[in-house]
Amino acid sequence: MPTAPLYLGLDLSTQSMSALVIDPISGDVVAQESVNFGQELPQYKAPSGFVQGALEGEVFSSPSMWLEALDLALEKLSAKVELKRIAAISGSGQQHASVYLNEQFQSRLAQLDTKQSLKANLENGFSRELSPIWMDNSTHTQCEDIATSMGGNEQVLAKTGSVMIERFTGAQIRKFFKQQPEAYAQTATIHLASSFCCSVMAGKNASIDYGDGAGMNLMNLDAQDWDADLLEATASQLAAKLPDLKPSNQAIGTIAPYFVEKYGFESGCMVYSFSGDNPNSLIGCGGAQAGTAVISLGTSDTFFAAMQQPLFDPQGFGHVFGNPAGGYMSLICFMNGSLMREKICQAFHYDWGQFSQALTNYNSEQVNIQLPWLNDEITPKTPKNQQAIEALTQAVIDNDPSIIRGFIEGQFINMYLQSQWMGESIARIIVTGGASKNTQLVQIIADIFQTPIDRLEVANSAALGAAMRACQAHTNSSWDKVTQKFVNFDNGSRCEPRAYDISKKIQEFKALR
């Protein structure tokens, strides 16, 4: 009996490079590996996968580090599974991160030498050593420049599904163009993290997919192409430096010979367009179709869902991206996610078990809602709240852990309020990310949204979504079939909503603001 083909999903996240392999016959994840940047590549001095820039708000990562991690992840993976069985590959990249490449990059890409690492092969192909990533918020001036040129943020929102956002790629490109004009002039190609990694795997320049391209403030959602007015407002000759925009199931080509010779892939292994981590997570969490929302509880928290029509957030905090399964997806990002929860634990000197116990010991009627902004927030855009910081400090002095539940309820009441513009009827929520293991936390979310919540068996939804996309594109299967096969939930882990006076709590929350 012939050996069944397998499908590989790669995920370049903020802190790691992961690889995950799925079997379409059994529906199982047959192998997965991860490379933690801080732990396994300490020479880059990026303990959490990024470094601070010289100017306030600047946050960068090293594409050379990503290349080293890709080699290491595939080396690890090859010890677990025969990579010649991989029929197709797709991938995921942290959204908004941009990579700047010179004229040498394409020729070096076409001639990768297996006697050298990917880093050594490509290290002279960059016009910019470091990549600004999604955490970089140093581009306020550039956002204002572009919005003014376009006649206001309302025009940008109508075209791209988002107002001008400091973290998005367009403003980052303009900052590079204005502040480093010589290096910009030497830039032949500007990739996203996703399309950069895809290019490396295929050995040639890859297109940018609609899902990730929509997170650049440069793509016209209606036309599904670069918007000429926005490109002109951003930087000179930008159109010539950007790859084409293509659907998420676009076949880029067969895998580069480097990976065939070095790791044992078959030469006919197909590479399909990579996308952003959020679009991939939408797929990997089973949210490809409207009616299911996904909440990812990570460094930042995100709320996203498939959309039948591209409705826009009138406040400008939410975003509309392309859905890899077709159509659109909404997304809202909250900076006060696990970073806020970690600050609370540190203040009380609690581990996660004690944190969970504090949520259990007090019910909603026993606590006062707290504003969740212990750090600067982007949804809504507001500086860290001094009143909340002082309340936490006093609660520690008084040994009053009831405040912990007040902060968590405030956190997800804010999420509830900020998601109302989407206009979608949500029958189920799926949670993923590290904090999704916390049953008490998930129960609070179910209560606030008054919606049943399921939790995924597989933690890395972005890598799983990428592998599922490779399988769907290669086999031309329906999304329903692919989702049913690969998206599994923890048995008995569903949280059903309990009685919760959301109207009263919203009033308390708004009164604090």
C-alpha positions in Angstrom: 0.0 0.0 0.0 1.5 3.4 -1.0 2.4 5.8 1.9 -0.2 8.5 2.4 1.0 12.1 1.7 1.5 14.5 4.5 1.2 18.3 4.7 3.5 20.8 6.5 2.6 24.1 8.1 5.3 26.5 9.2 4.7 29.4 11.6 7.1 32.3 12.2 5.7 33.9 15.4 7.2 36.6 17.5 9.1 34.2 19.8 9.6 31.1 17.8 9.7 29.2 14.5 7.4 26.1 14.5 6.7 23.3 12.1 3.7 21.0 12.2 2.8 18.0 10.0 -0.7 16.6 9.5 -2.0 13.3 8.0 -5.1 13.7 5.9 -6.1 10.1 6.4 -6.1 10.0 10.2 -6.6 13.7 10.7 -3.8 13.6 13.2 -0.8 15.9 13.9 2.0 13.4 13.3 4.9 15.6 14.2 5.7 19.1 15.3 8.8 21.0 16.3 9.6 24.5 17.5 12.7 26.7 17.8 12.6 29.3 20.6 14.6 32.3 19.4 15.7 33.5 22.9 16.7 30.0 24.2 18.2 28.4 21.1 19.6 31.4 19.2 20.9 33.6 22.1 23.5 35.2 19.9 20.8 37.6 18.6 20.3 38.9 22.1 16.5 38.8 21.7 15.1 36.8 24.7 11.5 37.3 23.5 12.3 37.3 19.8 12.7 41.1 19.3 15.0 44.0 20.2 14.2 47.6 21.1 15.3 50.3 18.6 17.2 53.5 19.4 14.0 55.6 19.2 11.0 55.3 21.5 8.5 52.8 20.2 10.8 51.0 17.8 10.8 47.2 17.9 12.7 45.0 15.5 13.5 41.4 14.8 16.3 39.8 12.7 15.4 38.0 9.4 18.8 36.3 9.7 17.6 34.8 13.0 14.4 33.6 11.2 16.6 31.9 8.6 18.7 30.1 11.2 15.5 29.1 13.0 14.0 27.7 9.8 17.1 25.5 9.2 17.1 24.3 12.8 13.3 23.6 12.8 13.5 21.5 9.6 16.6 19.6 11.0 14.6 18.8 14.1 11.5 17.8 12.1 13.5 15.5 9.8 14.4 13.4 12.8 10.7 12.8 13.5 9.1 12.3 10.1 10.2 11.4 6.5 10.1 14.7 4.8 9.8 13.0 1.4 6.2 12.2 2.4 5.4 16.0 2.5 3.2 16.7 -0.6 2.7 20.4 0.0 3.7 23.2 2.3 2.2 26.5 3.4 3.0 28.8 6.2 2.2 31.6 8.6 4.1 34.8 9.6 3.6 37.4 12.3 1.5 40.1 10.6 2.8 43.5 9.6 6.5 42.6 9.9 8.4 43.7 6.7 11.6 42.5 5.2 13.8 44.7 2.9 15.9 43.1 0.2 18.4 44.3 -2.4 19.0 43.3 -6.0 21.2 40.3 -5.0 18.4 38.6 -3.1 16.6 36.9 -6.0 19.8 35.5 -7.6 21.0 34.2 -4.3 17.6 32.7 -3.7 17.8 30.8 -7.0 21.3 29.4 -6.1 21.0 28.2 -2.5 24.1 26.2 -1.6 23.5 23.2 0.6 27.0 23.4 2.0 26.0 26.7 3.7 23.2 27.7 6.0 20.3 29.7 4.8 21.7 32.6 6.7 25.1 32.4 5.0 23.4 32.0 1.6 21.2 35.1 2.0 23.0 37.4 4.4 24.1 39.8 1.7 20.7 40.0 0.2 19.2 42.5 2.7 19.1 46.3 2.3 18.0 46.6 5.9 19.5 44.4 8.6 16.5 44.4 10.9 12.7 44.1 10.3 10.2 46.3 12.1 7.5 44.0 13.6 3.9 44.3 14.8 4.9 45.7 18.1 6.6 48.8 16.6 4.5 51.9 17.2 7.0 54.6 16.3 5.3 55.8 13.1 2.7 58.3 14.3 4.0 61.0 12.1 4.0 58.8 9.0 0.5 57.7 9.7 -0.6 61.3 9.8 1.3 62.0 6.6 -0.4 59.3 4.6 -3.9 59.9 6.1 -3.6 63.6 5.2 -2.5 62.8 1.7 -5.6 60.6 1.3 -8.0 63.2 2.6 -8.4 61.7 6.0 -8.5 58.3 7.8 -12.1 57.8 6.6 -10.8 57.4 3.1 -8.1 55.0 4.3 -10.6 52.9 6.2 -13.0 52.7 3.2 -10.2 51.5 1.0 -8.2 49.2 3.3 -10.6 48.1 6.1 -8.4 49.9 8.7 -7.5 53.5 9.5 -3.7 54.2 9.4 -2.1 52.1 12.1 1.4 52.7 13.5 2.1 48.9 13.5 1.0 48.3 10.0 3.4 48.0 7.1 2.6 51.0 5.1 3.6 53.5 7.7 6.8 51.5 8.5 7.7 51.7 4.8 7.2 55.4 4.7 9.4 55.9 7.8 12.2 53.9 6.1 11.8 55.9 2.9 12.0 59.2 4.7 14.7 58.5 7.2 17.0 56.1 5.2 16.5 57.2 1.6 19.7 55.7 0.4 18.9 52.3 1.8 15.3 52.6 0.5 16.7 53.3 -3.0 18.8 50.1 -2.8 15.7 48.1 -1.9 14.5 46.0 -4.8 11.8 44.0 -3.0 9.8 44.5 0.2 8.3 41.3 1.6 6.1 40.6 4.6 7.5 38.0 7.0 5.1 35.4 5.5 6.0 36.0 1.8 9.7 36.2 2.7 9.7 32.8 4.3 7.5 31.5 1.4 10.1 32.9 -1.1 12.9 31.0 0.7 11.0 27.7 0.6 10.2 28.1 -3.1 13.6 29.5 -4.1 12.0 32.5 -5.9 10.0 35.6 -5.0 6.6 34.7 -3.8 3.4 36.7 -4.0 1.7 38.2 -1.0 -1.7 36.7 -0.2 -4.9 38.8 0.4 -5.1 37.8 4.0 -1.7 39.2 5.0 -1.7 41.9 2.4 -4.8 43.5 3.9 -2.8 44.2 7.1 -0.5 46.7 5.3 -2.8 49.7 4.9 -1.9 49.5 1.2 -4.3 47.0 -0.3 -7.7 48.0 -1.7 -10.1 45.4 -0.3 -12.7 45.9 -3.1 -10.1 45.6 -6.0 -8.0 43.0 -4.1 -4.9 44.9 -5.5 -2.5 47.5 -4.3 -4.1 50.9 -4.1 -2.3 53.3 -6.4 -3.2 56.4 -4.3 -2.0 54.8 -1.1 1.3 53.6 -2.7 2.0 57.1 -4.0 1.2 58.6 -0.6 3.6 56.1 1.1 6.8 56.1 -0.8 8.2 56.7 -4.3 8.4 53.8 -6.7 6.8 51.5 -4.1 4.7 49.6 -6.7 7.9 48.3 -8.3 9.2 47.0 -5.0 6.1 45.1 -3.8 5.3 41.5 -4.9 1.9 40.8 -6.6 -1.2 40.2 -4.5 -2.7 36.7 -5.1 -5.3 34.5 -3.4 -4.3 32.5 -0.4 -4.4 29.2 -2.3 -1.9 30.4 -4.9 0.6 27.8 -6.0 4.1 29.4 -5.8 6.0 26.5 -7.2 7.9 23.4 -6.2 10.2 23.4 -3.2 13.7 24.8 -3.7 16.4 22.2 -4.4 18.2 23.2 -1.2 15.6 21.6 0.9 15.4 18.5 -1.2 19.1 17.9 -0.9 19.6 18.9 2.7 16.4 17.6 4.4 15.0 14.9 2.0 11.9 16.6 0.6 10.7 15.3 -2.7 11.5 17.6 -5.6 7.8 17.8 -6.5 6.7 19.0 -3.1 4.5 22.1 -3.7 4.7 25.4 -1.9 1.5 27.4 -1.6 1.2 31.0 -0.6 1.9 31.8 3.1 -0.4 34.1 5.0 -0.4 36.0 8.3 -0.7 34.4 11.7 -4.2 35.7 12.3 -5.7 34.5 9.0 -4.0 31.1 9.6 -5.3 30.9 13.1 -8.8 31.6 11.8 -8.5 28.4 9.7 -6.6 26.4 12.3 -9.3 27.2 14.9 -12.2 26.1 12.7 -13.4 29.6 12.1 -13.3 29.6 8.3 -17.1 30.1 8.0 -19.2 32.9 9.5 -20.9 32.1 12.9 -17.8 31.1 14.8 -15.6 33.6 16.5 -12.0 33.0 17.7 -10.3 34.5 20.7 -6.6 34.0 20.9 -5.2 34.5 24.4 -1.6 35.4 23.9 1.0 38.1 24.5 -1.8 40.3 23.1 -5.3 39.1 23.0 -7.1 39.0 19.6 -10.8 38.5 18.6 -11.5 37.5 15.0 -14.2 36.0 12.9 -15.2 35.3 9.3 -17.4 38.0 7.8 -20.0 37.7 5.1 -19.6 41.4 4.2 -16.7 43.7 4.9 -18.2 45.9 7.6 -15.8 48.5 9.0 -15.3 49.7 12.7 -16.5 53.3 12.8 -14.1 54.0 15.7 -11.2 52.7 13.6 -9.9 50.2 16.2 -11.0 47.0 14.4 -9.6 45.7 11.1 -10.8 43.8 8.1 -8.5 41.3 6.5 -8.8 38.7 3.8 -10.1 35.3 4.9 -7.9 32.5 3.4 -11.0 30.4 2.9 -12.5 33.3 0.8 -14.2 36.5 1.7 -13.2 38.5 4.7 -12.4 38.3 8.4 -12.6 40.9 11.2 -9.9 41.3 13.7 -9.4 43.3 16.9 -6.1 43.3 18.8 -5.8 44.2 22.5 -2.3 44.9 23.9 -3.4 44.2 27.5 -3.6 40.4 27.0 -1.3 38.1 28.8 1.1 41.0 29.5 -1.6 42.4 31.8 -2.3 39.1 33.4 1.4 38.6 34.1 1.7 42.0 35.7 -1.1 41.0 38.1 0.6 37.7 39.0 3.9 39.5 39.6 2.2 42.1 41.8 0.7 39.4 44.1 3.7 37.1 43.7 1.2 34.4 42.4 1.8 31.5 40.1 -0.9 30.6 37.6 -2.5 28.2 40.0 -3.0 30.9 42.6 -4.2 33.3 39.9 -6.9 30.7 38.9 -7.8 30.2 42.5 -8.4 33.9 43.0 -10.8 33.8 40.0 -12.7 30.9 41.6 -12.9 32.3 45.1 -15.0 35.3 44.1 -18.1 35.6 41.9 -19.2 38.5 39.8 -21.4 40.0 42.5 -18.5 40.2 44.9 -16.1 42.3 42.8 -15.9 45.7 41.3 -15.0 46.0 37.6 -11.5 47.4 36.9 -10.2 49.1 33.8 -7.8 46.6 32.3 -5.2 49.0 31.0 -2.1 48.4 33.1 -0.1 48.9 29.8 -0.8 51.3 26.9 -3.8 50.1 24.9 -4.6 50.2 21.2 -8.3 49.1 21.5 -9.4 51.7 22.5 -6.3 53.8 22.0 -5.5 54.9 25.5 -2.4 55.3 27.8 -2.0 53.0 30.7 -4.5 53.9 33.4 -3.0 55.3 36.6 -6.2 54.7 38.6 -6.0 50.9 37.7 -2.3 50.8 38.6 -3.0 52.4 42.0 -5.9 50.1 42.6 -3.7 47.1 42.0 -1.0 48.4 44.3 -3.5 49.1 47.1 -5.1 45.6 46.7 -1.7 44.0 47.1 -1.1 46.1 50.3 -4.6 45.1 51.6 -4.1 41.4 50.5 -7.3 41.6 48.5 -7.1 39.2 45.5 -10.7 39.8 44.6 -9.4 42.6 42.4 -8.0 40.0 40.1 -11.4 38.9 38.9 -12.4 42.6 38.6 -9.5 43.1 36.2 -10.3 40.0 34.1 -14.0 40.9 33.8 -12.9 44.4 32.8 -10.6 42.9 30.2 -13.3 40.9 28.5 -16.1 43.5 28.9 -13.8 45.8 26.9 -13.4 43.0 24.3 -17.2 42.5 24.2 -17.9 46.2 23.7 -15.2 46.6 21.0 -16.5 43.6 19.0 -20.1 44.8 18.5 -19.4 46.7 15.2 -18.8 43.4 13.4 -22.5 42.7 13.0 -22.1 38.9 13.0 -24.3 36.5 14.9 -21.9 34.4 16.9 -23.2 30.9 17.9 -19.9 29.6 19.3 -16.5 31.0 20.4 -13.3 29.0 20.1 -10.4 29.9 22.4 -6.7 29.2 21.7 -3.4 30.4 23.0 -1.6 29.7 26.3 -4.2 31.2 28.7 -6.9 29.0 27.1 -5.9 26.3 29.4 -7.2 28.3 32.3 -10.8 27.1 32.8 -11.8 29.8 35.2 -10.7 32.5 32.8 -12.5 30.9 29.9 -15.7 30.6 32.0 -15.6 34.3 32.6 -15.4 34.9 28.8 -18.4 32.5 28.2 -20.4 34.4 30.8 -19.7 37.9 29.4 -20.4 36.9 25.8 -23.2 34.6 26.8 -21.9 32.1 24.2 -20.6 28.5 24.5 -16.8 28.2 24.3 -14.7 25.3 23.0 -11.0 24.9 23.4 -8.6 23.4 20.8 -6.6 20.3 21.3 -3.7 21.7 19.3 -2.1 24.8 20.8 -0.4 26.1 17.7 -3.4 27.1 15.6 -1.4 29.2 13.2 0.9 26.3 12.1 -2.1 24.0 12.0 -4.0 26.5 9.9 -1.1 26.7 7.5 -0.9 22.9 7.2 -4.7 22.8 6.6 -4.3 25.4 3.9 -1.6 23.4 2.1 -3.9 20.3 2.2 -7.0 22.2 1.0 -5.1 23.9 -1.9 -3.3 20.7 -2.9 -6.3 18.4 -2.8 -9.0 21.0 -3.8 -11.1 19.8 -0.9 -14.0 21.7 0.6 -13.3 23.8 3.7 -16.0 22.0 5.6 -14.3 18.7 4.9 -10.8 19.9 5.9 -12.1 21.6 9.1 -14.0 18.5 10.2 -10.9 16.4 9.6 -8.3 18.4 11.5 -10.0 20.8 14.0 -10.5 18.9 17.2 -11.6 20.1 20.6 -10.7 19.0 24.2 -13.4 16.5 25.2 -15.4 17.7 28.1 -13.8 21.2 28.0 -16.8 23.2 26.7 -17.7 26.1 28.9 -21.4 26.9 28.8 -22.5 30.5 29.8 -23.9 31.1 33.2 -26.2 33.9 34.3 -24.4 37.3 34.1 -25.8 40.8 34.3 -23.9 42.2 31.3 -25.9 45.5 31.2 -25.0 46.3 34.8 -21.4 45.4 34.3 -21.2 47.6 31.2 -22.6 50.5 33.1 -19.9 50.0 35.8 -17.2 49.8 33.2 -18.3 52.9 31.4 -18.6 54.8 34.7 -14.9 54.2 35.4 -13.9 55.7 32.0 
